[in-house]
Amino acid sequence: MSKKNKLTIYLIKQEFENFQEIIKSSNDIKIIDDNTYVYLGYSENIKPHWATNFLKDSVDTENLFVANARAVALKRVNIGNVKSRIFAIVMGYGKNMLNDDVIEERFGLKVSLNSIKHDSLRRINKTNIGGNQKLSYEQLPLKSKINDFGLDINRDLVSHITGESDTFVKGTISGSDALFAQMKWT
């Protein structure tokens, strides 16, 4: 039986070449090879604030805990003979382990726009820049073309898109700053 995992992939800005300058903090580092490091943030069982502040003594909250499991896998990928880029695959709350301003903005949106079939869009997030900057999140029940979303190319900025891909990842992908993809594991 195969299981699906949702991958969240960020592209690291080109000026960051050292793995240590990308990660804010971690509890442990596992080195897979010279180009792949996994940074782990250990979980702690913490009593949620609402359990004691809101519920007080009216309910038994003895066994209520939250945990913040997190990990980041950094992978350096060679592109041609002269250039390499670093990708971050975040798991759990792993994005919080990345330093500020290390990710390429709109990376996932660009990959999604180039990978999603033109007639298989499912969802878009857009901002209308005319007037009051209305934010819209639109989803259609069937695979559709961009025209079915009523996108105004003169006033709407697309910030997130979801659809079906049959390129390097087969299935549903989404993109904004990150690329979100469902991967099957056997």
N, C-alpha and C positions, 0 to 999 in steps of 0.2 A: 504494500500500500504506500502510495506517495503522499508526502505532506508538502504544504506550501508555506514558504517563509516570505515575508515582505522585507525586501532589502531597501535600505535608505542609503543612497550614495551621493556624496558631495565631491566636487572637484576642488582641490586646494589651489589657491592662487599661485601663479608661477614663481613669484619671488620667494616663496617658502620652500626651501630644499632640504632642511634639516627637520627630521621628525619631532625632535624635542621642542622646537619653536612653534609647533602646531598644537600641541597638547597643553592644556592649562594645568591639569593635575591628574594623577592616577595613583592607585595603590600598588600596581604591579605591572610589569612589562614582560610579555612573552615574545621572543624573537623567533619567527618562523624561518626566515632566511634574510639575506642582506637587504632585500627590498620589501619585506613584509613584517611589520611589528603589530602586536595586539596589545592595547592598553586597557587595563581592567580597573574599574571602580567598584570596590566591594560594597555589598548591600548591608544596611543596618536596619534592624526592626525598630521602627520609631512609632510611638503612640501619636496618632493624628491629633492635631489641635482641636478639631471639632469634637472629638470623642470626649475630651475633658471640659472644654469651654461651653459647648452647646448642650450636650446630653447630661453633663454633670453626673450626679449619682442616680439619675432616674433609670438608667439602663446599665447592665453589666457590660463594661467595655474591656474586661480583662484580656480577651483574646483578639482585640482589634489592633492591627499594626499595618504600617505601610513600609514598603521597601523601595529602594531606588537603584535597582540593578542597572549597570551601564558598562559599555565596552565600545572601543573604537579600534577598527583594524585599518591601519594605514598601509597602502600598497603603492609602491613606485612602479610605474609602467613606462617602459621605453617606447618612444614614438619615433620611428626612423632611427638613424644612426647618431644623431646629435642631440636629441631632446628627450627629456623624460618629464612626466607629470605624476603628481601624487593624488590618489583618490582615498577618501575616507568612507568606510562602511560603518555606520553607527548602529548600535544595538541598544535597546532599552532607552535610558536617559543619556546615551553617549554623546549627543550633540552638546550637552552642557560641559563636556570635557574639552571641547575645542576652544582655542583662544578666539577672541573677537576678531573679526575682519580677516579670517584666513580662508574663507570659502568664496568661490566664484559665484556671484549673484546670477540668477536665471540660468544656471547650467542645466538643471533638469528640464526647464521649460524649453530650452533650445533643442536638447536631445529629443524630447517628446514631440515637438513640432516637426522634427526631421524623421521621426520613426513611426508615428501614428498614421495609419491609413486615412486618407482624406474623407472617407465615408463611414468612419467608425468612431467618431467622437461620442463621448458619453457625458462629460461634464466640463464646464469652464467657469473660472472665476474671473470677473472683469471689473474694472473701475471706469466709470464714465467721467471723463475729465471736463466735461462741459457743465457749468452750473455748480451743483452741490456735491460733486464727486461721489456719486452713488456707487456703492459696492454691491455687486450681484453675484450670486452663486447659483448657477443654473445646471440642472441635470435632466437628461431625457431618458425615458425608459428603454428606448431602442437606439442602436447605433445610428448616428446621424452625421450630416455634413455641417460645416461651420455656418452655412446660411440658415439652418434650422434654429440657431441660437439667437438670431436677430442681432448679430454683432455689427456695430457701426464702426467701420474702419477709420473714420475721422475723429471719433470721440471716445472710443473704448480701448483701454489698455488691458490685455490679457495677462494675468499673473499666475494662473494655474490651469492645467489642461489634463484631461484623462481620456484615454481611448485604447483601442486595440492595436497592437504592433505585431508585425511578422518579420522583423529584422533580427537584430542580435538577441533580443528577448522576445519570445513569443508569448502573447497574452496581454493582459491589461497593464499599462504603465501610466504613471502620472508624473508631472513635472512642475516644479517651481524653482526654488534655489536648489533643491535636491531632486534626484531622480528616484522615484518609488517604483519598484517592480516586484511582481509576484514570481517567485522561482519555485519550481517543483524539486523536491529532494526524494530520492528513492531509498 
